[in-house]
Amino acid sequence: MATIDQQFVEYIVKTLVNNPDKVSVERKIDEKGVLLSLTVAPEDVGRVIGKRGVTAQSIRMLLRALGTKQDARYNLKIVNTDEDGEKQDAPAEVMEEKIETVEEPEVEEEEIEEEDEGGEEESSELAEKTRAELADLDDLDI
């Protein structure tokens, strides 16, 4: 049975990818905390990582929030596979990107608005859909 952290990551990633049936999350506990290994279809790896790793960072930030609630430290490892489903060597930043304990720099709202003028309509629709889905998750008994 999948734990709440595995279900959480699966839920988020399945909404992002084109092949949600190929998403799997393995969970291991070690001295550093909980390691979640995320495997997706090869063509979906880019969607999960995002431009400049922004999507992966966002998933990690959400995991950090869950970890605060669960009194656990979560690390997320994105596993790159080839077309045959075999794990392959990939650059370190793809294979293992971990949550860092460094505080995120604060960005003022004006700077965000300037950067986001191009895809504002598309991202606001996605944001509304994600907010509604996350509100449904709040109803879960954890």
N, C-alpha and C positions, 0 to 999 in steps of 0.2 A: 504494500500500500504506500502511495506517495505521501510524503509529509507536506505540510502547508507551504514550506519554502519551495519545494519542487513544483507544487501546483501553481504557486505564484509565478515563478519564472516561466513555466510552460504556458500559462495563460497569456502572459505578456508577449512571448515570442511567437506563439501560434497566431496572434492577431497581426503580426508583422510580415510573416513569411508567405510564400506561394504554396508551399507543401507542408501544411500543419501536421499531417500524419507522420512526417519524418522527424519531428521534434522529439528529442528525449533528453531527460535531465537525470544524471547519476549523482548520488550524494555520498560523500565520504567525510568522516570526521577525523581530524588529526590534531596535533598540538597547537596549530595556528588557528583552528576553528573549523567551520564547516566549508568544505570545498564542493561546489556544484559544477559539474562538467556538462556543458551544453553542447549537444550534437544536433546539427540541422543538415538539410540537403545541401550539397556543394554550391548550387546556384543561389542559395539563400544566405550564405555566410556574409556576403556584402551588405545585405539588408539588416542583419543583426548587428554588425559592427557599425555601419553608418558612415557618413562622410566624416573623416578625421576622427573616427571612433566615438562620435557623439552619442549614437544610439546605445552602444555598449556601456558608455559612461553613465547614461541615464538609467539603464537597467541596474547597474551597480549601485547607483544612488538610492534607488528604490529598495534594493536589497539591504543597504545600510540602514534605512529607516525600519525595515522589518527586523533587522538584527537588533536594533535598539529596543524594539517592543518585545522580542523573544530572548533578550540577554544573550545574544550569540554574535560571533564575528563571521560574516559570510565572505567567501572568495568565489568569483565566477571565472571559470575556465571555458573558453570557446574552443571546441575541438574541430579542427578542419579535416574533412574526409574527402576522398576522391569519389569518382562516379561508382566504383565498385563497393563503396561503403567502408573501405579500409582507411584507417587513420594514416595520415601522411605528415611528413615533417613540413612545418610552415614557420614563417618568421615568429620570433618570440612574442611579438606584440599581438599576433593572432592567436597563438596557442595558449597563452596564459596571461590574461590581463586581470590583475587583482585589485580589489578595493584598497585604496590607500587611506590612511588615517589623516592625511593632510586636509585642512579645511579648504573648501572651494572659494576662490576669489569672488567677491560680490560684484555683480554687474548691475549698473543702474538701468532702469527701465527704458530710458531714452536710447541707450546703446542697442538694446535688444530690438526696439522698434525700427531703428535704422537698418539693421542687418536683415530683418525679416519682411521687408516690403514686398519682395518678389512672390513668394508662395504663401502669402498671408491667408487667402481664402481656403486653400487646400489644407493648410496646417490647422486652421481654426475648426474646420469640419472634423478632422482627425482628433483634435483636442477635445471637442465636445463629445465625440463618440467614446473616447478613452475615459473621460470624466464619468460618463454614464455607466460604463462597464466597471470602473473602480468603485463607484457608489454601490453597485450590486455586490462587490466583494466585501464592502463594509458590513453588509448584512450577515456575512458568514460568522459562525460561532467559532472563535479561535481559542 
